[in-house]
Amino acid sequence: MVAFSISGILLCFISWSIFNKVGALRAQEPVLFAADIHANIGFGTPGASEEEVREAARAANAAIFIERLPEGYHTQVGFLLCS
């Protein structure tokens, strides 16, 4: 689920699959979603294979750092906006 808020006021929740079809994210700062690294990298391409995600990490010069993490691409990152 994606939570949308303005100035801390929760507006709505929608599913990731709907957001991917109708929305776009344009942030001024990098954003990490409350998911693992694989999901964050593959967010723009739903259903991305493991190799496609790894290739994207190599292209971003992040693969070595990610692979050194104890859980690698399955390391949880980001935070939940609301609970």
Secondary structure as UniProt FT lines:
FT   STRAND          2..6
FT   TURN            7..8
FT   STRAND          9..14
FT   HELIX           16..22
FT   STRAND          35..36
FT   HELIX           37..42
FT   TURN            43..44
FT   TURN            46..47
FT   HELIX           50..59
FT   TURN            60..61
FT   HELIX           63..68
FT   TURN            70..71
FT   HELIX           72..74
FT   STRAND          76..77
//
